[in-house]
Amino acid sequence: MRSKMPASADDVYRFHAESGALERLTPPWERAQVIGTAGNIEVPGSRTTLRVSVGPFSQDWIAEHTACEPGKMFRDVMISGPFRRWEHTHTFLAESAESSWLEDHVEYEFPFGWFGKLVGSSYTQRRLLRMFEWRHKTTAEILSWRKAQGRN
């Protein structure tokens, strides 16, 4: 997903690098709670542990930050969790001093091969789209508010 942001690529990146950013960007309907962090997005090898729930089932999701170029991108990879594979790249593309593009690209594979894909594919795609739409809208709103307050 790609959305225009009302701030520079550096400002959007810094917003994502702030402590508490993941909590701010987790939609209220998602049953996900940060239960531990070690490091931050700028340090490859840093990890975040979430407890995620779908229906009556809960599971810990451990994500490791594997790459970072401040102001440009960072990547997290699922070490353990509900997917067979998950790689999420956050990219910040400069447009001007006051605007940029935020792009989230996720590659994932379901557990249980073709059966997992059959059962989870359309549900997961809808859920991810809704989540990223909310995250991008929330990011833009917070950055606009900060700009109006004279903060970046």
Phi and psi in radians as a Rosetta constraint file:
Dihedral C 1 N 2 CA 2 C 2 CIRCULARHARMONIC -2.354 0.35
Dihedral N 2 CA 2 C 2 N 3 CIRCULARHARMONIC 2.284 0.35
Dihedral C 2 N 3 CA 3 C 3 CIRCULARHARMONIC -2.436 0.35
Dihedral N 3 CA 3 C 3 N 4 CIRCULARHARMONIC 2.542 0.35
Dihedral C 3 N 4 CA 4 C 4 CIRCULARHARMONIC -1.335 0.35
Dihedral N 4 CA 4 C 4 N 5 CIRCULARHARMONIC 2.428 0.35
Dihedral C 4 N 5 CA 5 C 5 CIRCULARHARMONIC -2.052 0.35
Dihedral N 5 CA 5 C 5 N 6 CIRCULARHARMONIC 2.550 0.35
Dihedral C 5 N 6 CA 6 C 6 CIRCULARHARMONIC -1.514 0.35
Dihedral N 6 CA 6 C 6 N 7 CIRCULARHARMONIC 0.687 0.35
Dihedral C 6 N 7 CA 7 C 7 CIRCULARHARMONIC -2.751 0.35
Dihedral N 7 CA 7 C 7 N 8 CIRCULARHARMONIC 2.858 0.35
Dihedral C 7 N 8 CA 8 C 8 CIRCULARHARMONIC -1.152 0.35
Dihedral N 8 CA 8 C 8 N 9 CIRCULARHARMONIC 2.808 0.35
Dihedral C 8 N 9 CA 9 C 9 CIRCULARHARMONIC -1.021 0.35
Dihedral N 9 CA 9 C 9 N 10 CIRCULARHARMONIC -0.677 0.35
Dihedral C 9 N 10 CA 10 C 10 CIRCULARHARMONIC -1.097 0.35
Dihedral N 10 CA 10 C 10 N 11 CIRCULARHARMONIC -0.756 0.35
Dihedral C 10 N 11 CA 11 C 11 CIRCULARHARMONIC -1.153 0.35
Dihedral N 11 CA 11 C 11 N 12 CIRCULARHARMONIC -0.701 0.35
Dihedral C 11 N 12 CA 12 C 12 CIRCULARHARMONIC -1.162 0.35
Dihedral N 12 CA 12 C 12 N 13 CIRCULARHARMONIC -0.716 0.35
Dihedral C 12 N 13 CA 13 C 13 CIRCULARHARMONIC -1.062 0.35
Dihedral N 13 CA 13 C 13 N 14 CIRCULARHARMONIC -0.867 0.35
Dihedral C 13 N 14 CA 14 C 14 CIRCULARHARMONIC -1.034 0.35
Dihedral N 14 CA 14 C 14 N 15 CIRCULARHARMONIC -0.655 0.35
Dihedral C 14 N 15 CA 15 C 15 CIRCULARHARMONIC -1.020 0.35
Dihedral N 15 CA 15 C 15 N 16 CIRCULARHARMONIC -0.769 0.35
Dihedral C 15 N 16 CA 16 C 16 CIRCULARHARMONIC -1.211 0.35
Dihedral N 16 CA 16 C 16 N 17 CIRCULARHARMONIC -0.461 0.35
Dihedral C 16 N 17 CA 17 C 17 CIRCULARHARMONIC -1.466 0.35
Dihedral N 17 CA 17 C 17 N 18 CIRCULARHARMONIC -0.215 0.35
Dihedral C 17 N 18 CA 18 C 18 CIRCULARHARMONIC -1.123 0.35
Dihedral N 18 CA 18 C 18 N 19 CIRCULARHARMONIC 2.598 0.35
Dihedral C 18 N 19 CA 19 C 19 CIRCULARHARMONIC -1.075 0.35
Dihedral N 19 CA 19 C 19 N 20 CIRCULARHARMONIC 2.349 0.35
Dihedral C 19 N 20 CA 20 C 20 CIRCULARHARMONIC 1.533 0.35
Dihedral N 20 CA 20 C 20 N 21 CIRCULARHARMONIC -0.008 0.35
Dihedral C 20 N 21 CA 21 C 21 CIRCULARHARMONIC -1.058 0.35
Dihedral N 21 CA 21 C 21 N 22 CIRCULARHARMONIC -0.756 0.35
Dihedral C 21 N 22 CA 22 C 22 CIRCULARHARMONIC -1.088 0.35
Dihedral N 22 CA 22 C 22 N 23 CIRCULARHARMONIC -0.706 0.35
Dihedral C 22 N 23 CA 23 C 23 CIRCULARHARMONIC -1.102 0.35
Dihedral N 23 CA 23 C 23 N 24 CIRCULARHARMONIC -0.753 0.35
Dihedral C 23 N 24 CA 24 C 24 CIRCULARHARMONIC -1.124 0.35
Dihedral N 24 CA 24 C 24 N 25 CIRCULARHARMONIC -0.511 0.35
Dihedral C 24 N 25 CA 25 C 25 CIRCULARHARMONIC -1.737 0.35
Dihedral N 25 CA 25 C 25 N 26 CIRCULARHARMONIC 0.156 0.35
Dihedral C 25 N 26 CA 26 C 26 CIRCULARHARMONIC -1.610 0.35
Dihedral N 26 CA 26 C 26 N 27 CIRCULARHARMONIC 2.043 0.35
Dihedral C 26 N 27 CA 27 C 27 CIRCULARHARMONIC -1.000 0.35
Dihedral N 27 CA 27 C 27 N 28 CIRCULARHARMONIC 2.555 0.35
Dihedral C 27 N 28 CA 28 C 28 CIRCULARHARMONIC -1.097 0.35
Dihedral N 28 CA 28 C 28 N 29 CIRCULARHARMONIC -0.401 0.35
Dihedral C 28 N 29 CA 29 C 29 CIRCULARHARMONIC -1.476 0.35
Dihedral N 29 CA 29 C 29 N 30 CIRCULARHARMONIC -0.249 0.35
Dihedral C 29 N 30 CA 30 C 30 CIRCULARHARMONIC -1.361 0.35
Dihedral N 30 CA 30 C 30 N 31 CIRCULARHARMONIC 2.320 0.35
Dihedral C 30 N 31 CA 31 C 31 CIRCULARHARMONIC -1.619 0.35
Dihedral N 31 CA 31 C 31 N 32 CIRCULARHARMONIC 1.396 0.35
Dihedral C 31 N 32 CA 32 C 32 CIRCULARHARMONIC -2.437 0.35
Dihedral N 32 CA 32 C 32 N 33 CIRCULARHARMONIC 2.328 0.35
Dihedral C 32 N 33 CA 33 C 33 CIRCULARHARMONIC -2.342 0.35
Dihedral N 33 CA 33 C 33 N 34 CIRCULARHARMONIC 2.277 0.35
Dihedral C 33 N 34 CA 34 C 34 CIRCULARHARMONIC -1.269 0.35
Dihedral N 34 CA 34 C 34 N 35 CIRCULARHARMONIC 2.144 0.35
Dihedral C 34 N 35 CA 35 C 35 CIRCULARHARMONIC -1.988 0.35
Dihedral N 35 CA 35 C 35 N 36 CIRCULARHARMONIC -0.086 0.35
Dihedral C 35 N 36 CA 36 C 36 CIRCULARHARMONIC -3.041 0.35
Dihedral N 36 CA 36 C 36 N 37 CIRCULARHARMONIC 2.539 0.35
Dihedral C 36 N 37 CA 37 C 37 CIRCULARHARMONIC -2.407 0.35
Dihedral N 37 CA 37 C 37 N 38 CIRCULARHARMONIC 2.564 0.35
Dihedral C 37 N 38 CA 38 C 38 CIRCULARHARMONIC -2.407 0.35
Dihedral N 38 CA 38 C 38 N 39 CIRCULARHARMONIC 1.767 0.35
Dihedral C 38 N 39 CA 39 C 39 CIRCULARHARMONIC 1.626 0.35
Dihedral N 39 CA 39 C 39 N 40 CIRCULARHARMONIC -2.776 0.35
Dihedral C 39 N 40 CA 40 C 40 CIRCULARHARMONIC -2.583 0.35
Dihedral N 40 CA 40 C 40 N 41 CIRCULARHARMONIC 3.107 0.35
Dihedral C 40 N 41 CA 41 C 41 CIRCULARHARMONIC -1.072 0.35
Dihedral N 41 CA 41 C 41 N 42 CIRCULARHARMONIC -0.365 0.35
Dihedral C 41 N 42 CA 42 C 42 CIRCULARHARMONIC -1.453 0.35
Dihedral N 42 CA 42 C 42 N 43 CIRCULARHARMONIC -0.118 0.35
Dihedral C 42 N 43 CA 43 C 43 CIRCULARHARMONIC -2.014 0.35
Dihedral N 43 CA 43 C 43 N 44 CIRCULARHARMONIC 1.812 0.35
Dihedral C 43 N 44 CA 44 C 44 CIRCULARHARMONIC -0.950 0.35
Dihedral N 44 CA 44 C 44 N 45 CIRCULARHARMONIC 2.376 0.35
Dihedral C 44 N 45 CA 45 C 45 CIRCULARHARMONIC 1.734 0.35
Dihedral N 45 CA 45 C 45 N 46 CIRCULARHARMONIC -0.250 0.35
Dihedral C 45 N 46 CA 46 C 46 CIRCULARHARMONIC -1.147 0.35
Dihedral N 46 CA 46 C 46 N 47 CIRCULARHARMONIC 2.621 0.35
Dihedral C 46 N 47 CA 47 C 47 CIRCULARHARMONIC -2.304 0.35
Dihedral N 47 CA 47 C 47 N 48 CIRCULARHARMONIC 2.623 0.35
Dihedral C 47 N 48 CA 48 C 48 CIRCULARHARMONIC -2.225 0.35
Dihedral N 48 CA 48 C 48 N 49 CIRCULARHARMONIC 2.365 0.35
Dihedral C 48 N 49 CA 49 C 49 CIRCULARHARMONIC -1.999 0.35
Dihedral N 49 CA 49 C 49 N 50 CIRCULARHARMONIC 2.211 0.35
Dihedral C 49 N 50 CA 50 C 50 CIRCULARHARMONIC -2.007 0.35
Dihedral N 50 CA 50 C 50 N 51 CIRCULARHARMONIC 2.608 0.35
Dihedral C 50 N 51 CA 51 C 51 CIRCULARHARMONIC -1.835 0.35
Dihedral N 51 CA 51 C 51 N 52 CIRCULARHARMONIC 2.024 0.35
Dihedral C 51 N 52 CA 52 C 52 CIRCULARHARMONIC -1.964 0.35
Dihedral N 52 CA 52 C 52 N 53 CIRCULARHARMONIC 2.554 0.35
Dihedral C 52 N 53 CA 53 C 53 CIRCULARHARMONIC -2.322 0.35
Dihedral N 53 CA 53 C 53 N 54 CIRCULARHARMONIC 2.436 0.35
Dihedral C 53 N 54 CA 54 C 54 CIRCULARHARMONIC -2.289 0.35
Dihedral N 54 CA 54 C 54 N 55 CIRCULARHARMONIC 2.052 0.35
Dihedral C 54 N 55 CA 55 C 55 CIRCULARHARMONIC 1.047 0.35
Dihedral N 55 CA 55 C 55 N 56 CIRCULARHARMONIC -2.369 0.35
Dihedral C 55 N 56 CA 56 C 56 CIRCULARHARMONIC -1.463 0.35
Dihedral N 56 CA 56 C 56 N 57 CIRCULARHARMONIC 0.017 0.35
Dihedral C 56 N 57 CA 57 C 57 CIRCULARHARMONIC -1.763 0.35
Dihedral N 57 CA 57 C 57 N 58 CIRCULARHARMONIC 2.348 0.35
Dihedral C 57 N 58 CA 58 C 58 CIRCULARHARMONIC -2.153 0.35
Dihedral N 58 CA 58 C 58 N 59 CIRCULARHARMONIC 2.616 0.35
Dihedral C 58 N 59 CA 59 C 59 CIRCULARHARMONIC -2.688 0.35
Dihedral N 59 CA 59 C 59 N 60 CIRCULARHARMONIC 2.553 0.35
Dihedral C 59 N 60 CA 60 C 60 CIRCULARHARMONIC -1.435 0.35
Dihedral N 60 CA 60 C 60 N 61 CIRCULARHARMONIC 2.456 0.35
Dihedral C 60 N 61 CA 61 C 61 CIRCULARHARMONIC -2.105 0.35
Dihedral N 61 CA 61 C 61 N 62 CIRCULARHARMONIC 2.035 0.35
Dihedral C 61 N 62 CA 62 C 62 CIRCULARHARMONIC -1.856 0.35
Dihedral N 62 CA 62 C 62 N 63 CIRCULARHARMONIC 2.094 0.35
Dihedral C 62 N 63 CA 63 C 63 CIRCULARHARMONIC -1.965 0.35
Dihedral N 63 CA 63 C 63 N 64 CIRCULARHARMONIC 2.357 0.35
Dihedral C 63 N 64 CA 64 C 64 CIRCULARHARMONIC -1.986 0.35
Dihedral N 64 CA 64 C 64 N 65 CIRCULARHARMONIC 2.326 0.35
Dihedral C 64 N 65 CA 65 C 65 CIRCULARHARMONIC -1.406 0.35
Dihedral N 65 CA 65 C 65 N 66 CIRCULARHARMONIC 2.110 0.35
Dihedral C 65 N 66 CA 66 C 66 CIRCULARHARMONIC -1.909 0.35
Dihedral N 66 CA 66 C 66 N 67 CIRCULARHARMONIC -0.300 0.35
Dihedral C 66 N 67 CA 67 C 67 CIRCULARHARMONIC -2.710 0.35
Dihedral N 67 CA 67 C 67 N 68 CIRCULARHARMONIC 2.585 0.35
Dihedral C 67 N 68 CA 68 C 68 CIRCULARHARMONIC -2.728 0.35
Dihedral N 68 CA 68 C 68 N 69 CIRCULARHARMONIC 2.300 0.35
Dihedral C 68 N 69 CA 69 C 69 CIRCULARHARMONIC -2.207 0.35
Dihedral N 69 CA 69 C 69 N 70 CIRCULARHARMONIC 1.728 0.35
Dihedral C 69 N 70 CA 70 C 70 CIRCULARHARMONIC -0.850 0.35
Dihedral N 70 CA 70 C 70 N 71 CIRCULARHARMONIC 2.307 0.35
Dihedral C 70 N 71 CA 71 C 71 CIRCULARHARMONIC 1.440 0.35
Dihedral N 71 CA 71 C 71 N 72 CIRCULARHARMONIC -0.137 0.35
Dihedral C 71 N 72 CA 72 C 72 CIRCULARHARMONIC -2.150 0.35
Dihedral N 72 CA 72 C 72 N 73 CIRCULARHARMONIC -0.814 0.35
Dihedral C 72 N 73 CA 73 C 73 CIRCULARHARMONIC -2.951 0.35
Dihedral N 73 CA 73 C 73 N 74 CIRCULARHARMONIC 2.828 0.35
Dihedral C 73 N 74 CA 74 C 74 CIRCULARHARMONIC -2.632 0.35
Dihedral N 74 CA 74 C 74 N 75 CIRCULARHARMONIC 2.762 0.35
Dihedral C 74 N 75 CA 75 C 75 CIRCULARHARMONIC -2.337 0.35
Dihedral N 75 CA 75 C 75 N 76 CIRCULARHARMONIC 2.445 0.35
Dihedral C 75 N 76 CA 76 C 76 CIRCULARHARMONIC -2.207 0.35
Dihedral N 76 CA 76 C 76 N 77 CIRCULARHARMONIC 2.539 0.35
Dihedral C 76 N 77 CA 77 C 77 CIRCULARHARMONIC -2.188 0.35
Dihedral N 77 CA 77 C 77 N 78 CIRCULARHARMONIC 2.372 0.35
Dihedral C 77 N 78 CA 78 C 78 CIRCULARHARMONIC -1.273 0.35
Dihedral N 78 CA 78 C 78 N 79 CIRCULARHARMONIC 2.171 0.35
Dihedral C 78 N 79 CA 79 C 79 CIRCULARHARMONIC -1.536 0.35
Dihedral N 79 CA 79 C 79 N 80 CIRCULARHARMONIC -0.712 0.35
Dihedral C 79 N 80 CA 80 C 80 CIRCULARHARMONIC -2.631 0.35
Dihedral N 80 CA 80 C 80 N 81 CIRCULARHARMONIC 2.597 0.35
Dihedral C 80 N 81 CA 81 C 81 CIRCULARHARMONIC 2.772 0.35
Dihedral N 81 CA 81 C 81 N 82 CIRCULARHARMONIC -2.759 0.35
Dihedral C 81 N 82 CA 82 C 82 CIRCULARHARMONIC -1.350 0.35
Dihedral N 82 CA 82 C 82 N 83 CIRCULARHARMONIC -0.248 0.35
Dihedral C 82 N 83 CA 83 C 83 CIRCULARHARMONIC -1.818 0.35
Dihedral N 83 CA 83 C 83 N 84 CIRCULARHARMONIC 2.801 0.35
Dihedral C 83 N 84 CA 84 C 84 CIRCULARHARMONIC -1.260 0.35
Dihedral N 84 CA 84 C 84 N 85 CIRCULARHARMONIC -0.669 0.35
Dihedral C 84 N 85 CA 85 C 85 CIRCULARHARMONIC -2.618 0.35
Dihedral N 85 CA 85 C 85 N 86 CIRCULARHARMONIC 2.479 0.35
Dihedral C 85 N 86 CA 86 C 86 CIRCULARHARMONIC -2.611 0.35
Dihedral N 86 CA 86 C 86 N 87 CIRCULARHARMONIC 2.164 0.35
Dihedral C 86 N 87 CA 87 C 87 CIRCULARHARMONIC -2.355 0.35
Dihedral N 87 CA 87 C 87 N 88 CIRCULARHARMONIC 2.140 0.35
Dihedral C 87 N 88 CA 88 C 88 CIRCULARHARMONIC -2.122 0.35
Dihedral N 88 CA 88 C 88 N 89 CIRCULARHARMONIC 2.057 0.35
Dihedral C 88 N 89 CA 89 C 89 CIRCULARHARMONIC -1.915 0.35
Dihedral N 89 CA 89 C 89 N 90 CIRCULARHARMONIC 2.179 0.35
Dihedral C 89 N 90 CA 90 C 90 CIRCULARHARMONIC -1.789 0.35
Dihedral N 90 CA 90 C 90 N 91 CIRCULARHARMONIC 2.110 0.35
Dihedral C 90 N 91 CA 91 C 91 CIRCULARHARMONIC -2.101 0.35
Dihedral N 91 CA 91 C 91 N 92 CIRCULARHARMONIC 2.430 0.35
Dihedral C 91 N 92 CA 92 C 92 CIRCULARHARMONIC -2.088 0.35
Dihedral N 92 CA 92 C 92 N 93 CIRCULARHARMONIC 1.967 0.35
Dihedral C 92 N 93 CA 93 C 93 CIRCULARHARMONIC -1.902 0.35
Dihedral N 93 CA 93 C 93 N 94 CIRCULARHARMONIC 2.071 0.35
Dihedral C 93 N 94 CA 94 C 94 CIRCULARHARMONIC -1.186 0.35
Dihedral N 94 CA 94 C 94 N 95 CIRCULARHARMONIC 2.424 0.35
Dihedral C 94 N 95 CA 95 C 95 CIRCULARHARMONIC -2.078 0.35
Dihedral N 95 CA 95 C 95 N 96 CIRCULARHARMONIC -0.799 0.35
Dihedral C 95 N 96 CA 96 C 96 CIRCULARHARMONIC -2.698 0.35
Dihedral N 96 CA 96 C 96 N 97 CIRCULARHARMONIC -3.048 0.35
Dihedral C 96 N 97 CA 97 C 97 CIRCULARHARMONIC -1.205 0.35
Dihedral N 97 CA 97 C 97 N 98 CIRCULARHARMONIC -0.304 0.35
Dihedral C 97 N 98 CA 98 C 98 CIRCULARHARMONIC -2.136 0.35
Dihedral N 98 CA 98 C 98 N 99 CIRCULARHARMONIC 0.085 0.35
Dihedral C 98 N 99 CA 99 C 99 CIRCULARHARMONIC -2.631 0.35
Dihedral N 99 CA 99 C 99 N 100 CIRCULARHARMONIC 2.753 0.35
Dihedral C 99 N 100 CA 100 C 100 CIRCULARHARMONIC -2.790 0.35
Dihedral N 100 CA 100 C 100 N 101 CIRCULARHARMONIC -3.120 0.35
Dihedral C 100 N 101 CA 101 C 101 CIRCULARHARMONIC -2.101 0.35
Dihedral N 101 CA 101 C 101 N 102 CIRCULARHARMONIC 2.385 0.35
Dihedral C 101 N 102 CA 102 C 102 CIRCULARHARMONIC -1.860 0.35
Dihedral N 102 CA 102 C 102 N 103 CIRCULARHARMONIC 2.229 0.35
Dihedral C 102 N 103 CA 103 C 103 CIRCULARHARMONIC -2.232 0.35
Dihedral N 103 CA 103 C 103 N 104 CIRCULARHARMONIC 2.265 0.35
Dihedral C 103 N 104 CA 104 C 104 CIRCULARHARMONIC -1.992 0.35
Dihedral N 104 CA 104 C 104 N 105 CIRCULARHARMONIC 2.165 0.35
Dihedral C 104 N 105 CA 105 C 105 CIRCULARHARMONIC -2.168 0.35
Dihedral N 105 CA 105 C 105 N 106 CIRCULARHARMONIC 2.153 0.35
Dihedral C 105 N 106 CA 106 C 106 CIRCULARHARMONIC -2.116 0.35
Dihedral N 106 CA 106 C 106 N 107 CIRCULARHARMONIC 2.303 0.35
Dihedral C 106 N 107 CA 107 C 107 CIRCULARHARMONIC -2.023 0.35
Dihedral N 107 CA 107 C 107 N 108 CIRCULARHARMONIC 2.293 0.35
Dihedral C 107 N 108 CA 108 C 108 CIRCULARHARMONIC -2.594 0.35
Dihedral N 108 CA 108 C 108 N 109 CIRCULARHARMONIC 2.790 0.35
Dihedral C 108 N 109 CA 109 C 109 CIRCULARHARMONIC -2.315 0.35
Dihedral N 109 CA 109 C 109 N 110 CIRCULARHARMONIC 2.464 0.35
Dihedral C 109 N 110 CA 110 C 110 CIRCULARHARMONIC -1.412 0.35
Dihedral N 110 CA 110 C 110 N 111 CIRCULARHARMONIC 2.664 0.35
Dihedral C 110 N 111 CA 111 C 111 CIRCULARHARMONIC -1.242 0.35
Dihedral N 111 CA 111 C 111 N 112 CIRCULARHARMONIC 2.867 0.35
Dihedral C 111 N 112 CA 112 C 112 CIRCULARHARMONIC 1.190 0.35
Dihedral N 112 CA 112 C 112 N 113 CIRCULARHARMONIC 0.448 0.35
Dihedral C 112 N 113 CA 113 C 113 CIRCULARHARMONIC 0.999 0.35
Dihedral N 113 CA 113 C 113 N 114 CIRCULARHARMONIC -2.348 0.35
Dihedral C 113 N 114 CA 114 C 114 CIRCULARHARMONIC -1.107 0.35
Dihedral N 114 CA 114 C 114 N 115 CIRCULARHARMONIC -0.557 0.35
Dihedral C 114 N 115 CA 115 C 115 CIRCULARHARMONIC -1.176 0.35
Dihedral N 115 CA 115 C 115 N 116 CIRCULARHARMONIC -0.779 0.35
Dihedral C 115 N 116 CA 116 C 116 CIRCULARHARMONIC -1.062 0.35
Dihedral N 116 CA 116 C 116 N 117 CIRCULARHARMONIC -0.716 0.35
Dihedral C 116 N 117 CA 117 C 117 CIRCULARHARMONIC -1.141 0.35
Dihedral N 117 CA 117 C 117 N 118 CIRCULARHARMONIC -0.757 0.35
Dihedral C 117 N 118 CA 118 C 118 CIRCULARHARMONIC -1.046 0.35
Dihedral N 118 CA 118 C 118 N 119 CIRCULARHARMONIC -0.793 0.35
Dihedral C 118 N 119 CA 119 C 119 CIRCULARHARMONIC -1.317 0.35
Dihedral N 119 CA 119 C 119 N 120 CIRCULARHARMONIC -0.661 0.35
Dihedral C 119 N 120 CA 120 C 120 CIRCULARHARMONIC -1.866 0.35
Dihedral N 120 CA 120 C 120 N 121 CIRCULARHARMONIC -0.171 0.35
Dihedral C 120 N 121 CA 121 C 121 CIRCULARHARMONIC -1.038 0.35
Dihedral N 121 CA 121 C 121 N 122 CIRCULARHARMONIC -1.046 0.35
Dihedral C 121 N 122 CA 122 C 122 CIRCULARHARMONIC -1.198 0.35
Dihedral N 122 CA 122 C 122 N 123 CIRCULARHARMONIC -0.655 0.35
Dihedral C 122 N 123 CA 123 C 123 CIRCULARHARMONIC -1.059 0.35
Dihedral N 123 CA 123 C 123 N 124 CIRCULARHARMONIC -0.832 0.35
Dihedral C 123 N 124 CA 124 C 124 CIRCULARHARMONIC -1.150 0.35
Dihedral N 124 CA 124 C 124 N 125 CIRCULARHARMONIC -0.734 0.35
Dihedral C 124 N 125 CA 125 C 125 CIRCULARHARMONIC -1.062 0.35
Dihedral N 125 CA 125 C 125 N 126 CIRCULARHARMONIC -0.774 0.35
Dihedral C 125 N 126 CA 126 C 126 CIRCULARHARMONIC -1.117 0.35
Dihedral N 126 CA 126 C 126 N 127 CIRCULARHARMONIC -0.748 0.35
Dihedral C 126 N 127 CA 127 C 127 CIRCULARHARMONIC -1.135 0.35
Dihedral N 127 CA 127 C 127 N 128 CIRCULARHARMONIC -0.747 0.35
Dihedral C 127 N 128 CA 128 C 128 CIRCULARHARMONIC -1.146 0.35
Dihedral N 128 CA 128 C 128 N 129 CIRCULARHARMONIC -0.762 0.35
Dihedral C 128 N 129 CA 129 C 129 CIRCULARHARMONIC -1.042 0.35
Dihedral N 129 CA 129 C 129 N 130 CIRCULARHARMONIC -0.823 0.35
Dihedral C 129 N 130 CA 130 C 130 CIRCULARHARMONIC -1.060 0.35
Dihedral N 130 CA 130 C 130 N 131 CIRCULARHARMONIC -0.743 0.35
Dihedral C 130 N 131 CA 131 C 131 CIRCULARHARMONIC -1.122 0.35
Dihedral N 131 CA 131 C 131 N 132 CIRCULARHARMONIC -0.821 0.35
Dihedral C 131 N 132 CA 132 C 132 CIRCULARHARMONIC -1.218 0.35
Dihedral N 132 CA 132 C 132 N 133 CIRCULARHARMONIC -0.594 0.35
Dihedral C 132 N 133 CA 133 C 133 CIRCULARHARMONIC -1.041 0.35
Dihedral N 133 CA 133 C 133 N 134 CIRCULARHARMONIC -0.788 0.35
Dihedral C 133 N 134 CA 134 C 134 CIRCULARHARMONIC -1.136 0.35
Dihedral N 134 CA 134 C 134 N 135 CIRCULARHARMONIC -0.790 0.35
Dihedral C 134 N 135 CA 135 C 135 CIRCULARHARMONIC -1.044 0.35
Dihedral N 135 CA 135 C 135 N 136 CIRCULARHARMONIC -0.793 0.35
Dihedral C 135 N 136 CA 136 C 136 CIRCULARHARMONIC -1.168 0.35
Dihedral N 136 CA 136 C 136 N 137 CIRCULARHARMONIC -0.727 0.35
Dihedral C 136 N 137 CA 137 C 137 CIRCULARHARMONIC -1.102 0.35
Dihedral N 137 CA 137 C 137 N 138 CIRCULARHARMONIC -0.786 0.35
Dihedral C 137 N 138 CA 138 C 138 CIRCULARHARMONIC -1.098 0.35
Dihedral N 138 CA 138 C 138 N 139 CIRCULARHARMONIC -0.767 0.35
Dihedral C 138 N 139 CA 139 C 139 CIRCULARHARMONIC -1.024 0.35
Dihedral N 139 CA 139 C 139 N 140 CIRCULARHARMONIC -0.857 0.35
Dihedral C 139 N 140 CA 140 C 140 CIRCULARHARMONIC -1.073 0.35
Dihedral N 140 CA 140 C 140 N 141 CIRCULARHARMONIC -0.728 0.35
Dihedral C 140 N 141 CA 141 C 141 CIRCULARHARMONIC -1.138 0.35
Dihedral N 141 CA 141 C 141 N 142 CIRCULARHARMONIC -0.784 0.35
Dihedral C 141 N 142 CA 142 C 142 CIRCULARHARMONIC -1.138 0.35
Dihedral N 142 CA 142 C 142 N 143 CIRCULARHARMONIC -0.765 0.35
Dihedral C 142 N 143 CA 143 C 143 CIRCULARHARMONIC -1.136 0.35
Dihedral N 143 CA 143 C 143 N 144 CIRCULARHARMONIC -0.662 0.35
Dihedral C 143 N 144 CA 144 C 144 CIRCULARHARMONIC -1.111 0.35
Dihedral N 144 CA 144 C 144 N 145 CIRCULARHARMONIC -0.764 0.35
Dihedral C 144 N 145 CA 145 C 145 CIRCULARHARMONIC -1.080 0.35
Dihedral N 145 CA 145 C 145 N 146 CIRCULARHARMONIC -0.787 0.35
Dihedral C 145 N 146 CA 146 C 146 CIRCULARHARMONIC -1.065 0.35
Dihedral N 146 CA 146 C 146 N 147 CIRCULARHARMONIC -0.721 0.35
Dihedral C 146 N 147 CA 147 C 147 CIRCULARHARMONIC -1.076 0.35
Dihedral N 147 CA 147 C 147 N 148 CIRCULARHARMONIC -0.771 0.35
Dihedral C 147 N 148 CA 148 C 148 CIRCULARHARMONIC -1.123 0.35
Dihedral N 148 CA 148 C 148 N 149 CIRCULARHARMONIC -0.487 0.35
Dihedral C 148 N 149 CA 149 C 149 CIRCULARHARMONIC -1.525 0.35
Dihedral N 149 CA 149 C 149 N 150 CIRCULARHARMONIC -0.045 0.35
Dihedral C 149 N 150 CA 150 C 150 CIRCULARHARMONIC 1.398 0.35
Dihedral N 150 CA 150 C 150 N 151 CIRCULARHARMONIC 0.328 0.35
Dihedral C 150 N 151 CA 151 C 151 CIRCULARHARMONIC -1.981 0.35
Dihedral N 151 CA 151 C 151 N 152 CIRCULARHARMONIC 2.637 0.35
